[in-house]
């Protein structure tokens, strides 16, 4: 990429917690955070925030009157944004662009208001502003008192990485010097779970690892829903305190036979990965954090796409969905966080039950993939800052 952008801070709230130290420790431990949960009387596997983190979210809700009635997706984003901005040393009131997207948006609130409408034939006063997708970024902007643009969008499960694309574009266009980008998802609701079960993609069997993301020998779909938010602070050029550099961007959309299909050979992924590599030799990629949701077709098609680009000499492959579930619109930026942490700590985090490929002694360049229903894919290349190269 001609004009690399620095990631000067990252923050998240997820089943792994919100402390960077805690998150990394939990990544290095080969245990998962998936449990059986009750969804309106029906049990299903899911990965939720810990009770301690949920208490922090509740405290955030009660800390300001105007946050008392927002959806959890807003609160997750506000929590992560506060942490990220603090780590980056940004001040309140700065000219900062914000793009925090979501696949489903204000899921619980929308379902609540819709249920009330079916029962009473009337909508609550705040049903529209509290459930619009722009509700997430606008509340983060209000909380940070920022003066730049605030944008929300939904591109299904590639939403978080599309936000990063937007942030880089705004910065390189000279329209923003700093940008906060990411995704937030709070979709652990009975209706959402029923939708996923109707598609027959949800894990149904207990075991050591209910979600078998990247297990190409599995015989059933094993996707598990998760929740959380992750955001990145982006700044122009080579920042002296950069955690990592965004050095490549790729995106593509493929034709699909139905709204949820993807091609067997991962055509969109092939295109996005070719774009992100540009003139960089494929052998320079040390690892890939795959989208790999734990479904039969999803995992296999992405693997086929990777093999078509890299041949038999594959980079080290990993995914975090076996540990924290699929967080829809937040999943791409949670994968980005994992990639950046691996660069920082110079340690590859494998999937415990799957072959990772050849693990390099030094991590310089890591590819991050995300794809959503509708055949849209994003690939992002993050690299070790030059000062940290050996």
N, C-alpha and C positions, 0 to 999 in steps of 0.2 A: 504494500500500500504506500502510495507516494507520501502521504502525510500521516504518520502514525499518531495515535492519540493515547495519552497516559491514563491508566486507571489509578487514581490516587487514593482511593478507599473503596472498600466493599463492606456491606453489612447485610445480615439476613435474620429472619425469624423463621424457624422451621422445627420439625421434631428433634433436630440436633441442638436446639437452643439458640442463643443470640450472641454469646460471648465467642470471640474468634478463637481463643484458647480452647474453650470447651468444644466448639465445633470441630476443630482439628483433632483433638483427642478422640472424639467419637468417630471420626472418619478412620482413624488408625486402628480402632477396635472393630473386629469383624462381626459385630452384632447389628441387628436391625431394630427399627422402632415401629414395626408393624404389629398391630394387635386386632383382635376381634372387637368391633364396636356395634352398638345397637342403633339401628336406623329404623325408627318407628316400628319397633317390634321384630325387625329382621336383622340378624347378625351378618356382618360382612367385615372383611379385612380393610383396615385403613391405617394411615400414619398421621396422628394428630399432634398438635403442640403439647408439650409437657404440662402437667398441672401448674408448676411454678410459672411457666411462661404465660399460660392462660390467665393466671392471677395478675401478672404484669399488664397484660392487655386489658383486663377488667379495671385495673387502677388507672390506666391511660384513659379509658372510656369515662371514668368518673372524675378525672382531673380537670376537664373543661366541659362546661355545659353543652357547647355546640358539638361535642363528640359523642354525646350520650346516645344519640339515635342513629349513628352511622353503622354501616355494615362492617363486619370483621375484616373484610378485604381492605377497607380504608384504614382501620387501626393497625393491621399488620404492616401496611405501607408506611404509615406515619412513624411507627416504631423503628422500622428498618432505616428509614430516611434520617431520623434524628441521630441514630448511631453512626451512619455513614458520613453525614455532614460533620459531625463532631470529630471523627477520625481524620477527615480531610482538612480540618481546620478552617472550614468555610464559616462565614459569619451570617447571622440572621439578617435578612434584608438585602442580601447580595443579588446581583443580576445573574440568576441561575436558571437555565432551562430545565424543565421537568417533563419526563415522559415515563409514566408508570402504567403499564397496560394490564389487562386481565382477560382471560378467556371467557369466564362466565360473569364477572363483575359482582354486583351486590346480590349474591345467590340467595342467602338466607332471607334477606329483607324482601327481595322480589317474591319469593315463594310465600312469605308471610302475608304480604299485601294482596297477592293474587288469591290466596285462600280466603282472606277476609272479604274480597270482592265477590267470590263465588257464594259466600255465606250471606252477605248483607246487600249485595248489589251496589255497593259504593266503595270508592277508593279513599284511602286516608290522604290528608292534606299533603304530607311530605312524600307520598309514594313515588312521584316522578323525580324530584331532585335527589332523593336518597338512593335511587336505583339506577340513575344514568351512569354510563361508563366513565364520563369525565369527573364524576364524583371522587375518584381516587386521587388523581393528580391535583385537582383543584384543592382538596383538603390538605394534601401535603404542602402545596404552595402556601395556603393560609397558615399552616403550622410553622413553616420556615420563614414566612413573611417575605418570600422572594419576589422579585420584580420581573423575572423573565417569563417566557412562554410556558404554559402548562398544558400538556396534551395527554389524552388517554386513547387507547385503541384496543381492538381485539383481533388477533390473527390466530385464533385458537391456540394450540400448544406451542407455537413458535413466537408468541407475543413478546415474551421477555427479551429475546434476542433481536426482534424487530425494533424494540425500544432502543437497544444499543446502537443498531444501524442508524436510527433517527438522530440519536445524540451525536454520533460521529459526523453525520451529514451536516447538522447545524453548526458544529464547531468548525469543520473544514470549509463551510460556506462563509465563515466570518460573521455568522449571525448570533453566536453565543461563544463566550470564552470558557464557560463551565456548564456541565450538563449532568443532571441526575437521572439515570435511566434504569428501568427494571420491570419487574412484574410482581403481582400480588394475587393470591387465590385463596378463597375461604369457601370451598364448595363441598364440604363434607355434610351433605344434607340427604334426607331420604329420597327426594325426587332425583337428585343427581345420581345417587347410587343406583336407583331403579333404572335410570337411563343406561348406565354402563352395564348393568346386569342384563338388560334387554338386548344389548349388543353382543352379549356372551364373551366379553373380554376380561371380566373380573376374576381374580384368583378365587378359587372355591375350596382348595384343599390346604389343610394345615401341614406344617412341616418345619424343618429348621429354617427355611427361607420361603415364605409363601409367595413372594414375587421372585420369579426366576428370570429377571432381565439378563440378557446376554447368554442365557443357556440355550444354545441352538439345537439341543437334543430334546427339549421339552415337547410334550405331546398335547398340552393344553395352554390356553391363554392364561396368563398369571398377572395381569395388571392390577395394581393396588392404588387407590386414591390417596393423595397426601394434601397437606395445606401449608401455606407459608408465603413469605415474600423475600425478595432479594433485590438489592439496588447497587449500582456502581456509580462512583463519582468520576466523571470524565473531564480531562483538561487537555488543552491544546499542546501538541509537541511532546518533547522529551522532558518531562518534569523530574526534578532531582529526587523527589520522594515517591516516584511511581512504584506501585506494587508490580505492575506488568504493563506491557505495551500492547495495544490493539494494532496488529500489523497486517491484518488481512480481513476482508469482508466478502461474503458470498451469499447469494440468495437466488431462488428459482421457484417457479410454480409449474407443475406438470398437469397435463390433462388427466382427469379422473373419470371412471365409469359411474361412480356414485359419490355422494358428498363425503364419505368416510374412507374411501379407498386410497391406496397408494400402490404404485407399480411394483412388481416383483423384484425388479432390478434397481429400485430406488432412483428413478430418473432425476427427480428434483435434487436429491442429495448429490448425485454425480455432478450435476451442473453447478450446484452451490460450492462443492468442494473444489472443482476445477477453477471456479472464479476466485475462491479465497487463496488458492495456491499461486495463481498468476504465473510468474516466471520462476518461483521458488521450486527447487527439485523436491519431489515427494519424499525422498529419503531424509529431508531436513525436519520432517514432522516426527516428534518423539513419542507422542501419545494422542489419543482421541478420547474425549469424553462424549460418549454416544448418547443419543436421545433414548434409544433402547427401552421402550415402555414395559416390556415383559409380555408383549403379545407375540403370537407365532409369526404373523406376517410382518409386523412392524420391526421386530428385531432382525429377522432374516433379510428383509429388503434393504435395510441400512447396511448390514454386513456385506451384502452383495455389492452395494454401491461402493463401499470402502475397498473391497477386493478389486473392483474394476479400476479404481484409481491407483491403488498401491501395489497391486499384484499379490504375489504370495508373501513378500517381505513386508508384513503389516507393522504399523506402529503398535505400541502397547494400547490395548483397548479397555475401557472401563465405563461404568455408569453408576449413578447413585440411587437409582429407583428401587433397587433391591433393599435399600436401607431406609429411605424416607418416602417411598411411594412416588406417584406421578402427580406433580403439583400444577398440571395444566399450564396456564400462562406464566407462572413463576418458574417453571422447571428449567428453562434455558439459562436464566441468570443464576439459579442455584448450581447448575452445572458449571457455569463460568466461575463462580466462587470456588468450587472444587479445583478447577484447573489452575486458578491463580494461587491457591494454597499449595498445590503440588509444586508449582514453580518456586514459591517462597521457601518451602521446607525441603525442596529437592528430594521428594519422596513420592513415588507412584502408589496410588491407592487402588488395589485390584478388586475385582469381584471375587469373593472367596471360593465360589464353586465353579468358576469358569476360567478357561485358559485366557491369559492376558496377552499372549504374544511375547515378543522380545522386549524386556524392560531395559531401557537405556540407563547408563551410569550417570548421565547428566541430562536434565530436562531444560531445553532451551525454547522449544516451540510446541504448543499444545493446541489442537483443533477442538472446537466445541460445536456440536450439532444439535439442531432442534427442528422438528417438523410438526405440522398441524393438520387436522382434517381439512380436506380441500386441496391437498397436494402441495402445500407451500413449505419450503425448507429454508433454513438459514444456517450458514457455517461461519464461524468466527475464529480467527487465529490470534492467540495471545502468546506473547514472547517475553522472555526474561529481559529486563532493561539492560542496555549495553554495559552499564557500570558493574553489573553483577555477573557478566559472562566470565568464565575462567579462561 
